Amino acid sequence: MEVNGIAHIFLTASNFERSREFYRKLLPFLGLKPMIDSDTSFYCVGGRTAVGINAPASEHAGVAFEQNASGCTISAFAPASAPTSMNCTASYVR
C-alpha cells in the first residue's frame, strides 16, 4: 500500500507559540501553503495533505501528553485485503 497524502491532520500543541514558530518554518519548506495563522491555529495545505496546529483548551495549556493504542481511529483507503485503520488514544498527564 502506498500513501499518497493525508487529507487532514491536526495536532494540539501544549506550547502553541513555540510549536507554531517551528511549523511556520517546516511546513512551507515542505511545500505546504499557510491558509490560517491565528492566535489559536496554524493550518497549511499542499498537494494531497493538510496539517493544522491548534492551541490546547485552557485547562490543558502546558500539560504533557501521553499516547497509547486504543481510542481514536486513523483510516486509510486500501485494497480490500489490506488493513485500513489503526486505533490510538491520548491522555493528558500532569
MOPAC internal coordinates of N, CA, C and O (Angstrom, degrees):
PM7 1SCF
backbone

  N    0.0000 0     0.00 0     0.00 0    0    0    0
  C    1.4421 1     0.00 0     0.00 0    1    0    0
  C    1.5313 1   108.39 1     0.00 0    2    1    0
  O    1.2310 1   120.63 1   -48.09 1    3    2    1
  N    1.2994 1   116.41 1   131.91 1    3    2    1
  C    1.4546 1   122.14 1   178.81 1    5    3    2
  C    1.5190 1   109.47 1  -108.11 1    6    5    3
  O    1.2310 1   120.16 1   -51.28 1    7    6    5
  N    1.3115 1   117.30 1   128.72 1    7    6    5
  C    1.4597 1   121.79 1   175.69 1    9    7    6
  C    1.5243 1   107.34 1   -87.84 1   10    9    7
  O    1.2310 1   120.34 1   -55.44 1   11   10    9
  N    1.3426 1   116.95 1   124.56 1   11   10    9
  C    1.4599 1   119.09 1  -179.77 1   13   11   10
  C    1.5261 1   112.14 1  -116.22 1   14   13   11
  O    1.2310 1   120.34 1  -166.39 1   15   14   13
  N    1.3064 1   116.96 1    13.61 1   15   14   13
  C    1.4473 1   121.11 1   175.76 1   17   15   14
  C    1.5105 1   111.16 1   158.27 1   18   17   15
  O    1.2310 1   120.75 1   -19.53 1   19   18   17
  N    1.3065 1   116.17 1   160.47 1   19   18   17
  C    1.4591 1   123.18 1   174.71 1   21   19   18
  C    1.5135 1   105.05 1  -122.55 1   22   21   19
  O    1.2310 1   120.38 1   -61.84 1   23   22   21
  N    1.3346 1   116.87 1   118.16 1   23   22   21
  C    1.4611 1   120.37 1  -174.56 1   25   23   22
  C    1.5231 1   111.50 1   -53.11 1   26   25   23
  O    1.2310 1   119.80 1   123.19 1   27   26   25
  N    1.3025 1   117.98 1   -56.81 1   27   26   25
  C    1.4668 1   122.10 1   179.37 1   29   27   26
  C    1.5206 1   108.17 1  -148.42 1   30   29   27
  O    1.2310 1   121.21 1   -40.66 1   31   30   29
  N    1.3038 1   115.30 1   139.34 1   31   30   29
  C    1.4594 1   120.63 1   170.67 1   33   31   30
  C    1.5226 1   106.52 1  -137.55 1   34   33   31
  O    1.2310 1   120.58 1   -49.18 1   35   34   33
  N    1.3107 1   116.49 1   130.82 1   35   34   33
  C    1.4593 1   121.80 1   179.27 1   37   35   34
  C    1.5174 1   108.92 1  -119.67 1   38   37   35
  O    1.2310 1   120.99 1   -48.05 1   39   38   37
  N    1.3242 1   115.70 1   131.95 1   39   38   37
  C    1.4456 1   122.45 1   178.33 1   41   39   38
  C    1.5162 1   108.56 1  -114.63 1   42   41   39
  O    1.2310 1   120.38 1   -42.41 1   43   42   41
  N    1.3217 1   116.89 1   137.59 1   43   42   41
  C    1.4583 1   121.34 1   173.03 1   45   43   42
  C    1.5147 1   107.19 1  -100.81 1   46   45   43
  O    1.2310 1   120.55 1   -57.58 1   47   46   45
  N    1.3136 1   116.55 1   122.42 1   47   46   45
  C    1.4642 1   121.81 1  -175.66 1   49   47   46
  C    1.5226 1   109.91 1  -107.43 1   50   49   47
  O    1.2310 1   120.19 1   -57.05 1   51   50   49
  N    1.3282 1   117.24 1   122.95 1   51   50   49
  C    1.4662 1   119.89 1  -179.16 1   53   51   50
  C    1.5276 1   110.96 1   -63.43 1   54   53   51
  O    1.2310 1   119.84 1   146.53 1   55   54   53
  N    1.3292 1   117.90 1   -33.47 1   55   54   53
  C    1.4593 1   122.19 1   173.12 1   57   55   54
  C    1.5282 1   106.38 1  -110.23 1   58   57   55
  O    1.2310 1   120.82 1   -96.76 1   59   58   57
  N    1.3218 1   116.04 1    83.24 1   59   58   57
  C    1.4629 1   121.58 1  -173.10 1   61   59   58
  C    1.5253 1   112.36 1   -61.26 1   62   61   59
  O    1.2310 1   120.12 1   135.59 1   63   62   61
  N    1.3290 1   117.38 1   -44.41 1   63   62   61
  C    1.4650 1   119.88 1  -176.91 1   65   63   62
  C    1.5241 1   111.33 1   -59.99 1   66   65   63
  O    1.2310 1   119.99 1   132.62 1   67   66   65
  N    1.3231 1   117.62 1   -47.38 1   67   66   65
  C    1.4649 1   121.16 1   179.69 1   69   67   66
  C    1.5239 1   111.00 1   -64.06 1   70   69   67
  O    1.2310 1   120.66 1   137.07 1   71   70   69
  N    1.3372 1   116.35 1   -42.93 1   71   70   69
  C    1.4590 1   121.03 1  -179.39 1   73   71   70
  C    1.5188 1   111.41 1   -66.29 1   74   73   71
  O    1.2310 1   120.50 1   138.70 1   75   74   73
  N    1.3234 1   116.65 1   -41.30 1   75   74   73
  C    1.4617 1   119.54 1   179.85 1   77   75   74
  C    1.5251 1   110.64 1   -61.60 1   78   77   75
  O    1.2310 1   119.66 1   138.39 1   79   78   77
  N    1.3189 1   118.26 1   -41.61 1   79   78   77
  C    1.4623 1   120.65 1   178.10 1   81   79   78
  C    1.5249 1   110.96 1   -61.36 1   82   81   79
  O    1.2310 1   119.98 1   139.35 1   83   82   81
  N    1.3300 1   117.64 1   -40.65 1   83   82   81
  C    1.4644 1   121.64 1   177.78 1   85   83   82
  C    1.5327 1   110.91 1   -63.07 1   86   85   83
  O    1.2310 1   120.31 1   129.60 1   87   86   85
  N    1.3472 1   117.02 1   -50.40 1   87   86   85
  C    1.4620 1   120.86 1  -177.49 1   89   87   86
  C    1.5245 1   112.94 1   -72.03 1   90   89   87
  O    1.2310 1   119.61 1   155.66 1   91   90   89
  N    1.3409 1   118.36 1   -24.34 1   91   90   89
  C    1.4746 1   121.06 1   173.73 1   93   91   90
  C    1.5209 1   110.82 1   -61.76 1   94   93   91
  O    1.2310 1   120.46 1   150.61 1   95   94   93
  N    1.3183 1   116.72 1   -29.39 1   95   94   93
  C    1.4680 1   120.84 1   178.35 1   97   95   94
  C    1.5238 1   110.83 1   -89.41 1   98   97   95
  O    1.2310 1   120.41 1   134.45 1   99   98   97
  N    1.3313 1   116.82 1   -45.55 1   99   98   97
  C    1.4600 1   120.93 1  -173.74 1  101   99   98
  C    1.5260 1   113.39 1   -68.07 1  102  101   99
  O    1.2310 1   119.78 1   129.14 1  103  102  101
  N    1.3166 1   118.02 1   -50.86 1  103  102  101
  C    1.4726 1   119.99 1  -171.82 1  105  103  102
  C    1.5251 1   113.05 1   -64.67 1  106  105  103
  O    1.2310 1   118.23 1   134.48 1  107  106  105
  N    1.3308 1   120.98 1   -45.52 1  107  106  105
  C    1.4641 1   119.23 1   174.88 1  109  107  106
  C    1.5358 1   112.12 1   -62.77 1  110  109  107
  O    1.2310 1   119.97 1   144.78 1  111  110  109
  N    1.3221 1   117.67 1   -35.22 1  111  110  109
  C    1.4598 1   120.93 1   176.06 1  113  111  110
  C    1.5263 1   110.59 1   -59.81 1  114  113  111
  O    1.2310 1   120.34 1   145.47 1  115  114  113
  N    1.3435 1   116.96 1   -34.53 1  115  114  113
  C    1.4637 1   122.15 1   178.83 1  117  115  114
  C    1.5329 1   112.60 1   -83.68 1  118  117  115
  O    1.2310 1   120.26 1  -177.57 1  119  118  117
  N    1.3343 1   117.11 1     2.43 1  119  118  117
  C    1.4583 1   120.96 1   176.06 1  121  119  118
  C    1.5189 1   115.13 1    95.21 1  122  121  119
  O    1.2310 1   119.51 1  -171.09 1  123  122  121
  N    1.3300 1   118.53 1     8.91 1  123  122  121
  C    1.4595 1   121.29 1   178.02 1  125  123  122
  C    1.5299 1   109.12 1   -91.66 1  126  125  123
  O    1.2310 1   120.78 1   -37.65 1  127  126  125
  N    1.3225 1   116.12 1   142.35 1  127  126  125
  C    1.4574 1   121.91 1  -176.81 1  129  127  126
  C    1.5337 1   110.13 1  -101.09 1  130  129  127
  O    1.2310 1   119.85 1   -52.52 1  131  130  129
  N    1.3502 1   117.90 1   127.48 1  131  130  129
  C    1.4682 1   119.79 1   176.92 1  133  131  130
  C    1.5322 1   111.20 1   -62.90 1  134  133  131
  O    1.2310 1   121.11 1   -49.71 1  135  134  133
  N    1.3311 1   115.48 1   130.29 1  135  134  133
  C    1.4649 1   121.99 1   178.72 1  137  135  134
  C    1.5278 1   111.44 1  -113.50 1  138  137  135
  O    1.2310 1   120.25 1   145.61 1  139  138  137
  N    1.3229 1   117.13 1   -34.39 1  139  138  137
  C    1.4676 1   123.13 1   179.05 1  141  139  138
  C    1.5187 1   107.65 1  -133.50 1  142  141  139
  O    1.2310 1   120.67 1   -49.45 1  143  142  141
  N    1.3173 1   116.32 1   130.55 1  143  142  141
  C    1.4625 1   121.39 1   175.71 1  145  143  142
  C    1.5274 1   106.08 1  -143.26 1  146  145  143
  O    1.2310 1   121.15 1   -85.41 1  147  146  145
  N    1.3381 1   115.41 1    94.59 1  147  146  145
  C    1.4633 1   120.62 1  -176.67 1  149  147  146
  C    1.5252 1   109.95 1  -125.84 1  150  149  147
  O    1.2310 1   120.44 1     5.25 1  151  150  149
  N    1.3219 1   116.76 1  -174.75 1  151  150  149
  C    1.4635 1   121.69 1   179.82 1  153  151  150
  C    1.5219 1   112.58 1   -66.88 1  154  153  151
  O    1.2310 1   119.86 1   162.04 1  155  154  153
  N    1.3316 1   117.87 1   -17.96 1  155  154  153
  C    1.4683 1   120.24 1  -176.23 1  157  155  154
  C    1.5253 1   114.24 1  -127.07 1  158  157  155
  O    1.2310 1   119.49 1   174.14 1  159  158  157
  N    1.3390 1   118.58 1    -5.86 1  159  158  157
  C    1.4654 1   120.97 1  -177.70 1  161  159  158
  C    1.5197 1   111.82 1  -146.53 1  162  161  159
  O    1.2310 1   121.52 1   -34.36 1  163  162  161
  N    1.3161 1   114.70 1   145.64 1  163  162  161
  C    1.4602 1   122.41 1   170.57 1  165  163  162
  C    1.5164 1   105.37 1  -135.21 1  166  165  163
  O    1.2310 1   120.20 1   -55.90 1  167  166  165
  N    1.3496 1   117.22 1   124.10 1  167  166  165
  C    1.4598 1   121.51 1  -171.35 1  169  167  166
  C    1.5175 1   109.41 1  -138.10 1  170  169  167
  O    1.2310 1   120.90 1   -52.37 1  171  170  169
  N    1.3483 1   115.88 1   127.63 1  171  170  169
  C    1.4640 1   121.61 1  -179.04 1  173  171  170
  C    1.5238 1   110.48 1  -126.35 1  174  173  171
  O    1.2310 1   120.94 1   -30.74 1  175  174  173
  N    1.3287 1   115.80 1   149.26 1  175  174  173
  C    1.4599 1   122.25 1   179.95 1  177  175  174
  C    1.5193 1   108.73 1  -129.93 1  178  177  175
  O    1.2310 1   121.08 1   -39.66 1  179  178  177
  N    1.3326 1   115.54 1   140.34 1  179  178  177
  C    1.4528 1   120.21 1   176.41 1  181  179  178
  C    1.5092 1   110.89 1  -164.09 1  182  181  179
  O    1.2310 1   119.95 1   -48.02 1  183  182  181
  N    1.3064 1   117.71 1   131.98 1  183  182  181
  C    1.4587 1   121.07 1   179.61 1  185  183  182
  C    1.5180 1   111.27 1    57.09 1  186  185  183
  O    1.2310 1   120.36 1    58.96 1  187  186  185
  N    1.3077 1   116.92 1  -121.04 1  187  186  185
  C    1.4658 1   121.82 1   179.64 1  189  187  186
  C    1.5198 1   112.06 1  -105.75 1  190  189  187
  O    1.2310 1   119.88 1  -159.65 1  191  190  189
  N    1.3147 1   117.83 1    20.35 1  191  190  189
  C    1.4554 1   121.80 1  -173.67 1  193  191  190
  C    1.5240 1   111.13 1  -133.82 1  194  193  191
  O    1.2310 1   120.80 1   -38.95 1  195  194  193
  N    1.3307 1   116.07 1   141.05 1  195  194  193
  C    1.4595 1   122.42 1   172.74 1  197  195  194
  C    1.5290 1   108.06 1  -132.47 1  198  197  195
  O    1.2310 1   121.03 1   -42.02 1  199  198  197
  N    1.3313 1   115.64 1   137.98 1  199  198  197
  C    1.4605 1   121.26 1  -179.14 1  201  199  198
  C    1.5148 1   108.53 1  -128.29 1  202  201  199
  O    1.2310 1   120.81 1   -49.66 1  203  202  201
  N    1.3323 1   116.05 1   130.34 1  203  202  201
  C    1.4591 1   121.73 1   177.27 1  205  203  202
  C    1.5176 1   110.71 1  -123.57 1  206  205  203
  O    1.2310 1   120.73 1   -37.70 1  207  206  205
  N    1.3186 1   116.20 1   142.30 1  207  206  205
  C    1.4589 1   123.50 1   175.01 1  209  207  206
  C    1.5179 1   105.82 1  -117.31 1  210  209  207
  O    1.2310 1   120.45 1   -52.53 1  211  210  209
  N    1.3303 1   116.74 1   127.47 1  211  210  209
  C    1.4625 1   121.10 1  -179.87 1  213  211  210
  C    1.5197 1   110.59 1  -119.79 1  214  213  211
  O    1.2310 1   121.28 1   -30.69 1  215  214  213
  N    1.3259 1   115.15 1   149.31 1  215  214  213
  C    1.4586 1   120.67 1   171.26 1  217  215  214
  C    1.5262 1   107.60 1   -74.69 1  218  217  215
  O    1.2310 1   119.86 1   -30.66 1  219  218  217
  N    1.3330 1   117.87 1   149.34 1  219  218  217
  C    1.4631 1   119.80 1   178.87 1  221  219  218
  C    1.5247 1   111.18 1   -74.81 1  222  221  219
  O    1.2310 1   120.93 1   -16.71 1  223  222  221
  N    1.3256 1   115.83 1   163.29 1  223  222  221
  C    1.4601 1   120.07 1   170.61 1  225  223  222
  C    1.5321 1   107.30 1   -59.25 1  226  225  223
  O    1.2310 1   120.00 1   -29.54 1  227  226  225
  N    1.3118 1   117.61 1   150.46 1  227  226  225
  C    1.4657 1   121.00 1  -173.82 1  229  227  226
  C    1.5265 1   112.86 1   -54.52 1  230  229  227
  O    1.2310 1   119.63 1   145.44 1  231  230  229
  N    1.3260 1   118.31 1   -34.56 1  231  230  229
  C    1.4652 1   120.05 1  -179.17 1  233  231  230
  C    1.5307 1   112.94 1   -71.14 1  234  233  231
  O    1.2310 1   119.85 1   167.43 1  235  234  233
  N    1.3406 1   117.90 1   -12.57 1  235  234  233
  C    1.4569 1   121.49 1   179.85 1  237  235  234
  C    1.5272 1   113.42 1  -111.35 1  238  237  235
  O    1.2310 1   119.66 1  -177.73 1  239  238  237
  N    1.3128 1   118.26 1     2.27 1  239  238  237
  C    1.4685 1   121.02 1  -178.25 1  241  239  238
  C    1.5242 1   110.37 1   -59.73 1  242  241  239
  O    1.2310 1   120.49 1   -51.22 1  243  242  241
  N    1.3218 1   116.66 1   128.78 1  243  242  241
  C    1.4550 1   122.66 1   177.66 1  245  243  242
  C    1.5156 1   115.64 1    77.12 1  246  245  243
  O    1.2310 1   119.93 1  -176.23 1  247  246  245
  N    1.3243 1   117.73 1     3.77 1  247  246  245
  C    1.4638 1   121.77 1  -177.96 1  249  247  246
  C    1.5247 1   109.86 1   -89.73 1  250  249  247
  O    1.2310 1   120.51 1   -38.22 1  251  250  249
  N    1.3351 1   116.64 1   141.78 1  251  250  249
  C    1.4654 1   121.33 1   177.87 1  253  251  250
  C    1.5244 1   109.96 1   -69.60 1  254  253  251
  O    1.2310 1   120.61 1   -10.09 1  255  254  253
  N    1.2980 1   116.43 1   169.91 1  255  254  253
  C    1.4545 1   123.34 1  -169.97 1  257  255  254
  C    1.5176 1   108.76 1  -136.12 1  258  257  255
  O    1.2310 1   120.03 1   -42.66 1  259  258  257
  N    1.3225 1   117.54 1   137.34 1  259  258  257
  C    1.4560 1   121.87 1   179.79 1  261  259  258
  C    1.5175 1   108.59 1  -128.18 1  262  261  259
  O    1.2310 1   119.85 1   -36.88 1  263  262  261
  N    1.3173 1   117.88 1   143.12 1  263  262  261
  C    1.4654 1   121.25 1  -175.59 1  265  263  262
  C    1.5238 1   110.48 1  -130.07 1  266  265  263
  O    1.2310 1   120.71 1   -34.16 1  267  266  265
  N    1.3504 1   116.25 1   145.84 1  267  266  265
  C    1.4625 1   121.61 1   172.16 1  269  267  266
  C    1.5127 1   108.93 1  -144.87 1  270  269  267
  O    1.2310 1   119.52 1    -3.58 1  271  270  269
  N    1.3102 1   118.52 1   176.42 1  271  270  269
  C    1.4654 1   121.18 1  -172.95 1  273  271  270
  C    1.5162 1   112.50 1  -101.29 1  274  273  271
  O    1.2310 1   119.84 1   -94.00 1  275  274  273
  N    1.3640 1   117.90 1    86.00 1  275  274  273
  C    1.4698 1   118.07 1   173.48 1  277  275  274
  C    1.5188 1   117.50 1  -166.70 1  278  277  275
  O    1.2310 1   117.27 1  -177.14 1  279  278  277
  N    1.3332 1   122.81 1     2.86 1  279  278  277
  C    1.4623 1   118.78 1  -174.27 1  281  279  278
  C    1.5098 1   120.87 1  -124.06 1  282  281  279
  O    1.2310 1   118.13 1   123.59 1  283  282  281
  N    1.3268 1   121.16 1   -56.41 1  283  282  281
  C    1.4559 1   120.80 1  -179.23 1  285  283  282
  C    1.5266 1   109.56 1   -88.19 1  286  285  283
  O    1.2310 1   120.73 1   -16.35 1  287  286  285
  N    1.3062 1   116.20 1   163.65 1  287  286  285
  C    1.4607 1   119.13 1  -177.40 1  289  287  286
  C    1.5161 1   110.69 1  -115.36 1  290  289  287
  O    1.2310 1   120.90 1   -46.88 1  291  290  289
  N    1.3021 1   115.88 1   133.12 1  291  290  289
  C    1.4607 1   122.99 1   173.12 1  293  291  290
  C    1.5218 1   105.54 1  -112.55 1  294  293  291
  O    1.2310 1   120.03 1   -59.02 1  295  294  293
  N    1.3173 1   117.56 1   120.98 1  295  294  293
  C    1.4625 1   120.54 1  -176.25 1  297  295  294
  C    1.5159 1   111.36 1  -116.76 1  298  297  295
  O    1.2310 1   120.97 1   -25.99 1  299  298  297
  N    1.3102 1   115.75 1   154.01 1  299  298  297
  C    1.4622 1   121.78 1   177.65 1  301  299  298
  C    1.5243 1   108.59 1  -143.26 1  302  301  299
  O    1.2310 1   120.52 1   -27.26 1  303  302  301
  N    1.3113 1   116.62 1   152.74 1  303  302  301
  C    1.4553 1   121.20 1   174.42 1  305  303  302
  C    1.5190 1   108.34 1   -86.36 1  306  305  303
  O    1.2310 1   120.44 1   -47.77 1  307  306  305
  N    1.3216 1   116.77 1   132.23 1  307  306  305
  C    1.4605 1   121.07 1  -177.60 1  309  307  306
  C    1.5171 1   108.56 1  -156.82 1  310  309  307
  O    1.2310 1   120.15 1   -10.97 1  311  310  309
  N    1.3340 1   117.31 1   169.03 1  311  310  309
  C    1.4602 1   119.33 1   174.85 1  313  311  310
  C    1.5307 1   110.42 1   -57.38 1  314  313  311
  O    1.2310 1   120.24 1   -26.42 1  315  314  313
  N    1.3159 1   117.14 1   153.58 1  315  314  313
  C    1.4622 1   122.18 1  -176.26 1  317  315  314
  C    1.5275 1   112.51 1   -55.06 1  318  317  315
  O    1.2310 1   119.53 1   150.98 1  319  318  317
  N    1.3133 1   118.51 1   -29.02 1  319  318  317
  C    1.4630 1   121.71 1  -177.59 1  321  319  318
  C    1.5263 1   113.30 1   -80.64 1  322  321  319
  O    1.2310 1   119.79 1   168.35 1  323  322  321
  N    1.3293 1   118.00 1   -11.65 1  323  322  321
  C    1.4618 1   120.81 1  -175.63 1  325  323  322
  C    1.5213 1   111.26 1   -95.81 1  326  325  323
  O    1.2310 1   120.13 1   -31.54 1  327  326  325
  N    1.3396 1   117.35 1   148.46 1  327  326  325
  C    1.4651 1   119.37 1   173.80 1  329  327  326
  C    1.5252 1   108.89 1   -63.94 1  330  329  327
  O    1.2310 1   120.03 1   -37.89 1  331  330  329
  N    1.3296 1   117.54 1   142.11 1  331  330  329
  C    1.4612 1   119.38 1  -175.67 1  333  331  330
  C    1.5156 1   114.42 1  -122.30 1  334  333  331
  O    1.2310 1   118.92 1  -179.38 1  335  334  333
  N    1.3041 1   119.67 1     0.62 1  335  334  333
  C    1.4619 1   117.80 1   177.51 1  337  335  334
  C    1.5125 1   110.62 1  -152.79 1  338  337  335
  O    1.2310 1   121.50 1   -19.19 1  339  338  337
  N    1.3224 1   114.73 1   160.81 1  339  338  337
  C    1.4485 1   120.33 1   170.98 1  341  339  338
  C    1.5085 1   107.88 1  -141.36 1  342  341  339
  O    1.2310 1   120.42 1   -24.27 1  343  342  341
  N    1.2970 1   116.80 1   155.73 1  343  342  341
  C    1.4574 1   121.46 1  -176.34 1  345  343  342
  C    1.5196 1   110.60 1  -108.58 1  346  345  343
  O    1.2310 1   121.22 1   -31.98 1  347  346  345
  N    1.3308 1   115.26 1   148.02 1  347  346  345
  C    1.4540 1   119.49 1   174.30 1  349  347  346
  C    1.5161 1   108.89 1  -151.77 1  350  349  347
  O    1.2310 1   120.39 1   -26.70 1  351  350  349
  N    1.3155 1   116.85 1   153.30 1  351  350  349
  C    1.4637 1   120.80 1   172.90 1  353  351  350
  C    1.5113 1   108.97 1  -130.68 1  354  353  351
  O    1.2310 1   121.35 1   -20.37 1  355  354  353
  N    1.2868 1   115.03 1   159.63 1  355  354  353
  C    1.4534 1   120.11 1   178.51 1  357  355  354
  C    1.5107 1   108.13 1  -138.13 1  358  357  355
  O    1.2310 1   120.41 1   -35.07 1  359  358  357
  N    1.3146 1   116.83 1   144.93 1  359  358  357
  C    1.4581 1   120.58 1   176.46 1  361  359  358
  C    1.5264 1   108.80 1  -141.12 1  362  361  359
  O    1.2310 1   121.05 1   -27.73 1  363  362  361
  N    1.3078 1   115.60 1   152.27 1  363  362  361
  C    1.4491 1   120.46 1   178.74 1  365  363  362
  C    1.5224 1   108.69 1   -87.08 1  366  365  363
  O    1.2310 1   120.68 1   -37.29 1  367  366  365
  N    1.3134 1   116.30 1   142.71 1  367  366  365
  C    1.4638 1   121.11 1   175.53 1  369  367  366
  C    1.5296 1   108.70 1  -128.06 1  370  369  367
  O    1.2310 1   120.77 1   -33.56 1  371  370  369
  N    1.2796 1   116.13 1   146.44 1  371  370  369
  C    1.4754 1   120.77 1  -179.76 1  373  371  370
  C    1.5006 1   111.27 1  -100.03 1  374  373  371
  O    1.2310 1   120.10 1   180.00 1  375  374  373

